[in-house]
């Protein structure tokens, strides 16, 4: 294992994707202490479908793992029974123990596409280990450390109160339980999206009140979806999944909007800054320059997950399939007046005489793809880029035009 980098080197590395560091001085002191840090990575085991946005935090943790620090993968088996109220306008449904176990396994399978699994670098815990023995008396002692005002100041609770919507009692204590996790597991650091800042600040508060050193909280940048939407989402079809195949990752990234080329290269690849500056310049030129810049981004992202050889092969395959030689300009065009459509809506434009059942059958049979990426969900929203090629069955290909 390489020698640990200086604190300034770590901070420089983190600056590329970090939004803010709460407890910056403490972070420097802990890094300079020479001891391995305990990095909290807590998940509630709702059905996981992780994408590149989630992996921003994972790659920062992986960087620290590569220098001897330990990630504690915390399965929130007990808190999952409550459900995180973050970004929710209503109470979440309760999951069974069997569902929680299945989802925990699926989570671990996905995060270990990035995280190292060495015994000294990855520790797996469940918060039921300390929350169940806490009991009613212990829980009351912890709740006494948190005021009602601190709880209802949370934005989603304030919004529900304003809307006259209910807040269940167990939802109010969720942040307290998640915060107590940080104390119980001796967390030095947690790396989260900005949506989890409140919960992890509760961890700092409880660690201080219980006599422990408060954890450092790092929040990372949230990037738009492929279509420029506020974030990547499965329901919008604008995301790249961690467990997508190399071919699907590459094909989806080639649907990225040109203005996002620099952002995706910065956040989702490990390309050096001078390369990213050049990519941004080429993206602004548009046309073939922007397309080639997008090819570079797609190759860099695929290489990060699957290796340089696989990424180069996917680039060659994409160019072979969609080059001017394979798909000449005379390819029939399909004019689309919208920047986004569901898959079934796009198919209705392409084949207006076909019945819905015929179109659905074509989708289910895997006969529909866009720039090489199969479209399997009829209700998924897809971005419409001029020049993209849709394939319907074995022989019907159209070039989209807006």
N, C-alpha and C positions, 0 to 999 in steps of 0.2 A: 504494500500500500504506500503511495507517495507521501512525502512529508506534508504535514498540514500547512496550508497557505496562511499568510498573515491575515489579520482581521481586515485590513484595508483591501487586500486582494479579494476576500470574500464579498465585501461590500460593493466593490467595483463589479464583480460578477453578478450580484443580485440586482444592481441598479437597472439592468436592462429590462427586467420584467416586474420590478417592485413598485408598488404605489406608495406605501408608507411603512415605516418601522417604528412601532411603539416600544420604547425601551432601548433605543439605539445604543446608548452608552453601556447599558448592561450587556447587550449583545457583544459589543467589542470586548468587554471584560471577560465574558465567558469564553469567547473564542481564544483569547490570549492566555486563559488559565491552563490550557493544555489538556483538560479532561474532555472525554467524549460528551457531547450534548445529548439530551433526551428530547427528541422532536416529536411532538404530539401530532398525530394524524388521525383525527376522530371522524367516524362515519356513522350515520344512522342507516340501518340496513333496509331502506326502501329499495325498490328495484333499481339497480345501477345501470346506467347507460353512459359511460364516461366518454368524453370527447377531448379534442386538443386543448380546449379551454381549461378543463380540469387538470390536464397534464402539466400546465405551467408550474403549479405548486409542486407536483411530483418531481419535475426535473431539478428544481432547487433543492428538494430533499435528497435526490440522488447525488447531486454535487457534494452535499455534506456527507452522505454515506461514503462516497469515494475517498473521503479524507478522515474516515474513522468514526463519524458520528452515527448515532442510532436512531432510527425511526421507530416509534411505538405506534403500531397500527391498532387503534382503539375501536373495537366493535361496540357500538352503542346498543347492545341488545336490550338493555332495560329502557333507555331513553327512546328507543324506536317504538316501544309500546305507547309512548306519549305522542311522538311525532313532532319534529321541529316546526314551530309556527312561522318560521321565516318565509316571507313572501306569500303567506296564505291569508285568504280572506275568510276562511272557515276552518273548522277543526278537521284534522286528518283522520282517516279511518284507522282503526287499530289492526295491526298485523299479528298473525299467529306466530308461535315460537318456531314452527316448521318453516314458515315463509322467511322469517328473520335469518334462520340458519342458511337457507338456500341463497338468499341475497348476500349474506356475508361471504360465502364461498365465491359467488360471482364477482363481488367487489375485489376480493383478493386476487382472483385470476386476472382482472383487468389492471389493477395498480401495479402488479409485478411485471407488466410489460415494460415498466420504467424502473421501479424500485429494485434494489438488490435484495436477495433473500438469504444472505449469509446469516447464521444464527446470531452473530455478534453485531449485526447491522440492522436487523429487523426483528422486532419483538411484537408478539400478538397478544392483546389483552381484551377482556370484556368488562364493561363498566358495572355489570351485575356483581363482579367480584367484590367491590367495595360499597356499592349502593344498596344491595340487599341486606348485608350485615349492619348497615347504618341504622336501620330501624326507625320507628316513629320518633323516638326521643332524639336520636342523632340528627334526623332530618329537621326537627324543630330547632335544634341548636344552630344548624346551618342557615335556616330561613331567618333566624333572628339577626343574622349579619347583613341582611338585604332589606332595604325599605320598599314599601309599596310604590313610592314615587319613582324609585329607580326602575322598577319593573314596568309600570305603565307608561314611562317615558319612551319606551321602545316604539319606533315609528308605526309598525304594523298594528300594535295594540292601540295606539292613539287613533289610527285610521278606523279600526273596528268600533271603538267607542263613539267616534264621530258619526259613523254610519248606523249606530244602534245595533250592531251585531254582537253576538255573544262571544265571550272569552271564557273557555273552560278553566277551572282551577288548575288542572294538571298542566295546561299550556303555560300558565303564568310561572310555574316553578321549573319549566324545562330549562331556561337559561341558567338557573341556579344549579341544577344537576349537572349540566354540561360544564359549568364553571368549576364545580367541585371535582370533576374528573381531572382537571389540570393540577389541583392540589394532590389528589390521591395518587397520581402517577408520576409526581415529581417532574412536571413538564418544564423544560428550559425554554422551549421555543415552539411556536405553532405558526404555520404558513397557510393562510386562508384567503378566500375571496372576500371582497368588501362586504358581502351579504352576511358573513359570519363574524364581523368585527364586534358587534354587541355581545354575542355569546362569549367570545374569547376575552373581551375586556372584563366580563363577569368573572372569568377565571383569574385574571390578575387581581381583581378586587378581593376575591375569597382567599387567594394565596396570601395576600398581605394581611388580611384579618386573622388568618389562621397561623401566622408567624413564619410563612415561607417566602422565599424570594420570588417575586412575581415573574411570570413567564414573559418572554419577548413575543410580541405579536407582529407578524409581517403580513401585509395585505398585498395582493398582486393585481396587475392590470386585467380588466375584463375587456375582451376584444369583440368586435361585431361578428355576426355570422357571415357565411360566404356571400350572402345577398346584401350585406350592409345593415341587416337588422340589429337590434340592440345586443343580442347575444346568440350563441349557438344553441339550437334547440332541435330535438328529434321531431317534434310535431310540425316544425316549419321546414324540415328537410334541408337546413342550411348549416349542417355541422359535419365534421369528420370524426368518426368514432375511433377510439383507441384500438378496438379489435377489428376494425375494417381491414380487409386484405390490402396488400400493397397496391394492387390494381385499383381498388375502390378509393383508397386514399389519394392516389395520383389523379384519377379521373375527377373526383370531387374538387380537388384543389385547382384543377384547370377551369372550373366554373367560377372561381373567385373573381370578384369585381376588381378591375384594374386599380382603382384608388386604394385598395386594401393590400396591395402587393408588399409595400414597405412594412406595414404593420404586421402582417403574417410572417414575413421573413425575420423581423425583429423578435417577435414573441415566440414563434413556434419552431424556429430553426436555430442552429448554432453557427450560422454563417458569420464571418467577421464583419465589422462595421463598414469597412471600405467596400465590400461586396454589396452590402445592403444599400449604401448610398448610390452605387451604380444601378442597382435594381430599381430604386425610386426614380432615378433619372430616365431609365428606359420605359418605366411604366407611364410616365408623363408624356412620352413621345407617342404612345398609343400604337395601334396596328401590330405589325410583326414584332416590333421591339418589345411591346408590352406582352405579347404572347410568349416570346422567348424568355422574358423576365419571369413570367408565371411558370414556365417549364423549369427554370432554375429553382424557384421556390418549392415547387412540387417535388423535385428530385431531392432537395435538401431535407425536406420534412420526412419523406419516405426513408431516406438514408438514416436518419436519426433513430427510426424505429426498427428498420429491417436490414440495414447495412447498405454500403455504397454500391455493391455489386447488384443487389436487387433493385435499388433505385435507378441505376443506369439502365437496367434491363426494362423496367417499366417505362422509362422515358423513350427508349427506342421503340417499344411496342406501341406506345401512344402515337409517336410520330409516324410509324409505319401504317397505322390504321387510319390516322386522320390527316396525313400529309396531302398536299395538292395532287400528288400522283395517284393516291388511293381514292381520294374524294375530290374530283375536279370541281371547278367553279360551276360547271353545267349541272351539278347535282340538283334535283328538284328542290325548290324552296318552300318553306311553310311560313307564311307571314303571321306574326303574333303581335297583337296590339298592346299586350300587357308585359310588365317587367317580372311578374310572378304569376304562376298558375299551379293548380294542383295537377298531379299526374293525369288523372282521369279527364280533367278539362283540356289538357294539352292533347290527349289522344282523341277527344271529340273533335278538335280542330283538324287533326290530321286525317281522321276517318269519320266524317260526319254521317255517313250512311250506316255505320256499324252500330249494333245495339250495345247497350251498357254491359250486358252479360258477355258479349263477344270481347269487348275491350278489357273487362276484368279478367277474362280467361287468358288473354294475351299477356297481361301483367303477371298473373299467378304462374304462368308457364315460363317466366323469365325471358319473354321475347321483347321487352322494352328496355332500352338503355339510352342514356344521354351522354355523349362524349365518352363512351366506354363504361360508364357506371350504370349498373342495372337499377331500374326503378321498380321497386316491388310493393310500394304502398300507394294505392290509388288516391289516397287523401293527402299525401305528403305534398307540401308546397315546394316547387322547384323554381330556381332563378332562370329567367329567359335571357340568354346572351346571344346577340347576333353572331352568326358564324358557327354556333354549336350545332352538332349533328345528332338528330334523334333517329334511332333504329327501331323499326317496328317489324318484328318477325325476322326472317332470314334475309330478305332481299330489299325490303322497303326502307330506304334511308332518305331523310330530308335535312336540308340545311335551314336552321331557323333564321328568320329575318324580321327585324323590328322596324 
